[in-house]
Amino acid sequence: MAALGRASSLLSLLPLLLVPAAGAGGARWRGEGTSPHLRSIFLGRCAEYSSLLSPELRDKNCTAIWEAFKVVLDKDPCSVFPLDYDLFISLSRHSIPRDKSLFWENNHLLVTSYAENARRFMPLCDVLYGRIGDFLSWCRQENASGLDYQSCPTSEDCENNPVDSYWKMASMQYSRDSTGVIHVMLNGSEPKGAYPVKGFFADFEIPYLQKDKITRIEIWVMHEIGRPKVESCGEGSVKILEERLEKMGFQYRCINDHLPVKLLMCVDHSTHPDCALNSTCGCGGSPVLLH
Amino acid sequence: MADHRFRPVSGEKPCCDISKKAQICLCVVFGLLVVVIIAVVVGIVMSRPPPQHQEWKGAGTTAHFYEIILGRCYTYTQIVRPELGHKDCQKIGKAFTNAFLSKDPCSSTEQDYQPLMELTNQTVPCDKTLLWSKTNELVHEYAWVQQELFTLENTLLGYMADGLRWCGDPGSPEMNYQSCPDRRTDCSNNSVSVFWNAVSKRFAEDACGVVHVLLNGSVHNTFDERSTFARVEVFNLHPEKVHTLQAWVMQDIRNISSDSCSDASIKNLKLILSKRNITFTCENNYRPIRFLQCVKYPEHSSCRSKI
């Protein structure tokens, strides 16, 4: 499911002359409909984040943040622009600890596991405006007021849809507020290439990185255990990314299969040959072990 | 005619030698003063703040408690486990607060939580129950990565309440945000402890097949008879449903000592279980979770591999 639109690459505008998307069961749009109880989930997440996860954000007014957000719920679902979230972002933004930013493409679950609920790193989904919207979907009905719970437009339906515009705005802000060492986790087993040249990272994050606040960029190309290594550092789309960063004047380095993340991947593949640990592991049975 | 001036008759001597007019004035002033004093007293009494919440030694109810549990309920039933989408979160939220509002937070009982527990009833598949003791962070990291096993905090009610604090007050319909009873220094039958005992009991009662438990081999009492695991969960496993308890004993990666499974407290656990007709198995440093520990210390010798 992922953060809808977040992982989908921004394909070129599909002209409106296309026949309306035939979603499942004749739904108007291709994407999932508005999440039920959107407001309650929104307010609950906001309250939880600000009081439990980041007590220094206790002054955040979640009701005001919701009021700022919900203006898009009255707009035509194909006419919601990133700037419509301007007030929402300005009320919910907060600083990101130095060296803790983690960008990614095509490995949402791995990133959230590795980030450890913002303790190790703080990817976008662990920032307030990222946490609030994660895995949710929302849009007004096309020709009526009221929310559409059946389906919502994706980028293939129309570019300026509520969810994609949200993530574009959130991504831009996240980039702007990132400082120190910037980390990027890519999936080197993704058949379409580790670095989507048209995607959120490429179009809405890299351009907004603040060069004067960034020391260097570290790219981790992770390969899934037991799956082919489609691309590695210096190859294919990764090379394109490296060249782009170089041209922009960033210091960078690229690492294949960054060890701590690799070890995390091994949790689910502990018996795979690629994950063999040596004998000082202390692992295994004892006289009490019966199987 | 003789000058006969009337002299006041001694019995009718007026008070304080003042004229009648002055007397009236004084009475009026005095009367007004009395009225003012009464008004002030009434005013003070009326505006006095209501009796304060009781004061306890523990931290108060979590800020925005109700919004948090409601939001979590919806997130869980709509996104995490959509097969529970039929659950009524409004009812559940109300049942939760009704369990402790306006009640003595030191006299909480499991009955208080019965309506809440009925509304949040949930089946955990056999072989998927994961208990734990003294491994809070590690066990939940593992459950998150692995996604098939359920700790109590991965069930609806555990998910809603995890990390939160709550208590009420018999003299007030409000939650006490200032303080709540501390288990050790105030009372053990407090709203939060009773809740966790009740839900842990049910979690154990509902388990079936092979039940796993993650224990800490680097602390003194790996199997601690005072822990919720020992007091509540072990004793409420049903032998007709649960045939095996498998323990994974993890040691701190920087300090791998001898075989934790041979530890005296573990032998004690084995004994308790065998009396209940439940098989016990034990594994030191279960590999998948060892990998998880290695993420923090990737350069450590026990984390060296062909990677």
HADDOCK unambig.tbl for C-alpha pairs under 7 A between the chains (distance, minus, plus):
assign (segid A and resid 40 and name CA) (segid B and resid 70 and name CA) 6.67 0.50 0.50
assign (segid A and resid 40 and name CA) (segid B and resid 71 and name CA) 5.34 0.50 0.50
assign (segid A and resid 41 and name CA) (segid B and resid 71 and name CA) 4.20 0.50 0.50
assign (segid A and resid 41 and name CA) (segid B and resid 74 and name CA) 6.10 0.50 0.50
assign (segid A and resid 41 and name CA) (segid B and resid 75 and name CA) 6.27 0.50 0.50
assign (segid A and resid 43 and name CA) (segid B and resid 67 and name CA) 6.52 0.50 0.50
assign (segid A and resid 43 and name CA) (segid B and resid 71 and name CA) 6.76 0.50 0.50
assign (segid A and resid 44 and name CA) (segid B and resid 67 and name CA) 4.77 0.50 0.50
assign (segid A and resid 44 and name CA) (segid B and resid 68 and name CA) 4.38 0.50 0.50
assign (segid A and resid 44 and name CA) (segid B and resid 70 and name CA) 6.44 0.50 0.50
assign (segid A and resid 44 and name CA) (segid B and resid 71 and name CA) 3.94 0.50 0.50
assign (segid A and resid 44 and name CA) (segid B and resid 72 and name CA) 6.68 0.50 0.50
assign (segid A and resid 45 and name CA) (segid B and resid 68 and name CA) 6.79 0.50 0.50
assign (segid A and resid 45 and name CA) (segid B and resid 71 and name CA) 6.16 0.50 0.50
assign (segid A and resid 47 and name CA) (segid B and resid 64 and name CA) 6.24 0.50 0.50
assign (segid A and resid 47 and name CA) (segid B and resid 67 and name CA) 6.80 0.50 0.50
assign (segid A and resid 47 and name CA) (segid B and resid 68 and name CA) 6.15 0.50 0.50
assign (segid A and resid 48 and name CA) (segid B and resid 68 and name CA) 5.64 0.50 0.50
assign (segid A and resid 51 and name CA) (segid B and resid 63 and name CA) 6.56 0.50 0.50
assign (segid A and resid 113 and name CA) (segid B and resid 145 and name CA) 6.14 0.50 0.50
assign (segid A and resid 259 and name CA) (segid B and resid 298 and name CA) 6.61 0.50 0.50
assign (segid A and resid 260 and name CA) (segid B and resid 295 and name CA) 4.53 0.50 0.50
assign (segid A and resid 260 and name CA) (segid B and resid 298 and name CA) 5.68 0.50 0.50
assign (segid A and resid 261 and name CA) (segid B and resid 295 and name CA) 6.83 0.50 0.50
assign (segid A and resid 263 and name CA) (segid B and resid 291 and name CA) 5.56 0.50 0.50
assign (segid A and resid 263 and name CA) (segid B and resid 292 and name CA) 6.92 0.50 0.50
assign (segid A and resid 263 and name CA) (segid B and resid 294 and name CA) 6.59 0.50 0.50
assign (segid A and resid 263 and name CA) (segid B and resid 295 and name CA) 5.71 0.50 0.50
assign (segid A and resid 264 and name CA) (segid B and resid 291 and name CA) 6.34 0.50 0.50
assign (segid A and resid 264 and name CA) (segid B and resid 292 and name CA) 5.80 0.50 0.50
assign (segid A and resid 264 and name CA) (segid B and resid 295 and name CA) 6.06 0.50 0.50
assign (segid A and resid 266 and name CA) (segid B and resid 291 and name CA) 6.40 0.50 0.50
assign (segid A and resid 267 and name CA) (segid B and resid 288 and name CA) 4.29 0.50 0.50
assign (segid A and resid 267 and name CA) (segid B and resid 289 and name CA) 6.43 0.50 0.50
assign (segid A and resid 267 and name CA) (segid B and resid 291 and name CA) 5.46 0.50 0.50
assign (segid A and resid 267 and name CA) (segid B and resid 292 and name CA) 6.23 0.50 0.50
assign (segid A and resid 268 and name CA) (segid B and resid 146 and name CA) 6.66 0.50 0.50
assign (segid A and resid 268 and name CA) (segid B and resid 288 and name CA) 6.57 0.50 0.50
assign (segid A and resid 270 and name CA) (segid B and resid 287 and name CA) 6.33 0.50 0.50
assign (segid A and resid 270 and name CA) (segid B and resid 288 and name CA) 5.42 0.50 0.50
assign (segid A and resid 274 and name CA) (segid B and resid 306 and name CA) 6.46 0.50 0.50
assign (segid A and resid 274 and name CA) (segid B and resid 307 and name CA) 6.06 0.50 0.50
assign (segid A and resid 275 and name CA) (segid B and resid 305 and name CA) 6.85 0.50 0.50
assign (segid A and resid 275 and name CA) (segid B and resid 306 and name CA) 6.84 0.50 0.50
assign (segid A and resid 275 and name CA) (segid B and resid 307 and name CA) 6.37 0.50 0.50
assign (segid A and resid 276 and name CA) (segid B and resid 305 and name CA) 5.68 0.50 0.50
assign (segid A and resid 276 and name CA) (segid B and resid 306 and name CA) 6.25 0.50 0.50
assign (segid A and resid 277 and name CA) (segid B and resid 303 and name CA) 6.38 0.50 0.50
assign (segid A and resid 277 and name CA) (segid B and resid 304 and name CA) 6.05 0.50 0.50
assign (segid A and resid 277 and name CA) (segid B and resid 305 and name CA) 4.42 0.50 0.50
assign (segid A and resid 278 and name CA) (segid B and resid 302 and name CA) 6.67 0.50 0.50
assign (segid A and resid 278 and name CA) (segid B and resid 304 and name CA) 6.07 0.50 0.50
assign (segid A and resid 278 and name CA) (segid B and resid 305 and name CA) 5.49 0.50 0.50
assign (segid A and resid 280 and name CA) (segid B and resid 301 and name CA) 6.81 0.50 0.50
assign (segid A and resid 280 and name CA) (segid B and resid 302 and name CA) 4.86 0.50 0.50
assign (segid A and resid 281 and name CA) (segid B and resid 302 and name CA) 4.33 0.50 0.50
assign (segid A and resid 281 and name CA) (segid B and resid 303 and name CA) 6.74 0.50 0.50
assign (segid A and resid 282 and name CA) (segid B and resid 256 and name CA) 6.96 0.50 0.50
assign (segid A and resid 282 and name CA) (segid B and resid 285 and name CA) 6.46 0.50 0.50
assign (segid A and resid 283 and name CA) (segid B and resid 284 and name CA) 5.68 0.50 0.50
assign (segid A and resid 283 and name CA) (segid B and resid 285 and name CA) 4.75 0.50 0.50
assign (segid A and resid 283 and name CA) (segid B and resid 286 and name CA) 5.98 0.50 0.50
assign (segid A and resid 283 and name CA) (segid B and resid 287 and name CA) 6.12 0.50 0.50
assign (segid A and resid 284 and name CA) (segid B and resid 283 and name CA) 5.85 0.50 0.50
assign (segid A and resid 284 and name CA) (segid B and resid 284 and name CA) 5.46 0.50 0.50
assign (segid A and resid 284 and name CA) (segid B and resid 285 and name CA) 6.51 0.50 0.50
assign (segid A and resid 284 and name CA) (segid B and resid 286 and name CA) 6.45 0.50 0.50
assign (segid A and resid 285 and name CA) (segid B and resid 283 and name CA) 4.91 0.50 0.50
assign (segid A and resid 285 and name CA) (segid B and resid 284 and name CA) 5.95 0.50 0.50
assign (segid A and resid 286 and name CA) (segid B and resid 259 and name CA) 6.86 0.50 0.50
assign (segid A and resid 286 and name CA) (segid B and resid 261 and name CA) 6.45 0.50 0.50
assign (segid A and resid 286 and name CA) (segid B and resid 283 and name CA) 6.63 0.50 0.50
assign (segid A and resid 288 and name CA) (segid B and resid 261 and name CA) 6.62 0.50 0.50
assign (segid A and resid 288 and name CA) (segid B and resid 281 and name CA) 6.33 0.50 0.50
assign (segid A and resid 288 and name CA) (segid B and resid 282 and name CA) 5.97 0.50 0.50
assign (segid A and resid 289 and name CA) (segid B and resid 281 and name CA) 5.26 0.50 0.50
assign (segid A and resid 289 and name CA) (segid B and resid 282 and name CA) 5.16 0.50 0.50
assign (segid A and resid 289 and name CA) (segid B and resid 283 and name CA) 6.19 0.50 0.50
assign (segid A and resid 290 and name CA) (segid B and resid 281 and name CA) 5.82 0.50 0.50
